[in-house]
Amino acid sequence: YGLLFNGIDYVVDDPEIKALLEVQKSKNPYEVPTVTVKRGSKGNIARWLQWELVEAGYDQPFTYNYKTYSGVKIDGNIGPISEAALLSFQQSCKIEADGKCGKITKQELLKNKGE
């Protein structure tokens, strides 16, 4: 899903894949929320989570639990698409997939950015 981790050397020969790996994540313009973000959350706390999910590759169509979703949009409203992306992300990190972005999920989202 587009996750890149610091401290890992990604060695590839394919120039297209190499170019993708060289893309660095942008700095999230929204402040890290101090509260748990979940379905129904609105405003900048929702935008922060959506930004991180987009940076993790969930802006493209993805499948979670046998259903395909169109991709996360940064609209400040955690609805079914953002929630499914969050659940998929949590599952991919092997953390509790509860659809709530609390301390552990925030740490996982920030981990590959060195923040």
C-alpha positions in Angstrom: 0.0 0.0 0.0 2.9 2.4 -0.6 4.5 2.1 2.9 8.2 2.9 3.0 10.2 2.3 6.1 13.3 4.1 7.3 16.4 2.0 7.7 15.5 -0.4 4.9 17.4 -0.3 1.6 15.0 -0.9 -1.3 17.2 -2.3 -4.1 15.4 -2.8 -7.4 16.5 -2.8 -11.0 13.2 -1.7 -12.6 13.4 2.0 -13.2 9.7 2.6 -12.8 9.6 0.9 -9.4 12.8 2.6 -8.4 11.2 6.0 -9.1 8.2 5.1 -7.0 10.5 4.1 -4.1 12.3 7.4 -4.3 9.1 9.4 -3.7 9.1 10.7 -0.2 6.0 11.2 1.9 4.8 14.8 2.3 4.5 16.4 5.7 0.9 16.2 7.0 -0.4 19.8 7.2 -2.9 18.8 10.0 -1.9 18.4 13.6 -1.8 14.9 15.1 -5.0 14.4 17.0 -5.0 14.0 20.7 -8.2 12.0 20.6 -9.2 8.7 19.0 -10.4 9.2 15.4 -13.2 6.9 14.2 -16.2 6.7 11.9 -18.2 9.9 12.4 -15.2 12.0 13.3 -15.2 15.3 11.5 -12.9 18.3 10.9 -9.1 18.5 11.1 -8.8 15.3 13.2 -10.5 13.4 10.3 -8.4 15.2 7.7 -5.2 14.2 9.6 -6.2 10.5 9.4 -7.3 10.7 5.8 -4.0 12.4 4.8 -2.1 9.6 6.4 -4.2 7.0 4.7 -3.8 8.7 1.4 0.0 8.7 2.0 -0.2 5.0 2.7 -1.8 4.4 -0.7 -5.4 4.3 0.2 -6.4 7.0 -2.3 -6.5 4.3 -4.9 -9.3 1.7 -5.2 -8.7 -1.0 -2.6 -10.4 -4.1 -1.3 -11.2 -4.8 2.3 -13.3 -7.7 3.6 -14.2 -8.8 0.0 -15.6 -5.3 -0.9 -13.9 -2.9 -3.2 -13.8 0.8 -2.2 -13.0 3.8 -4.4 -10.2 5.3 -2.4 -10.0 7.8 0.5 -10.6 11.5 -0.2 -9.5 14.2 2.3 -12.9 15.7 3.0 -12.9 15.9 6.8 -15.5 13.2 7.4 -14.7 9.7 8.4 -17.3 7.6 6.6 -17.4 4.0 5.3 -14.5 4.4 2.9 -12.1 6.0 5.4 -13.1 3.4 8.0 -12.5 0.5 5.6 -9.1 1.9 4.7 -8.3 2.3 8.4 -9.3 -1.3 9.1 -7.3 -2.5 6.1 -4.2 -0.5 7.3 -4.6 -1.9 10.9 -4.9 -5.4 9.5 -1.8 -5.0 7.3 0.2 -3.8 10.4 -1.0 -6.8 12.4 -2.5 -4.5 15.1 -6.1 -4.7 16.4 -8.4 -3.9 13.5 -11.1 -2.0 15.4 -11.6 1.0 13.1 -10.4 3.4 15.8 -7.2 5.5 15.3 -5.8 5.6 18.8 -2.3 5.7 20.1 -1.0 2.5 18.5 -2.5 3.2 15.1 -1.2 6.7 15.1 2.3 5.3 15.9 2.0 2.9 13.0 0.9 5.6 10.6 3.8 7.8 11.6 6.4 5.0 11.8 7.6 5.0 8.2 8.0 8.8 8.2 10.4 9.0 11.0 8.1 11.3 13.1 
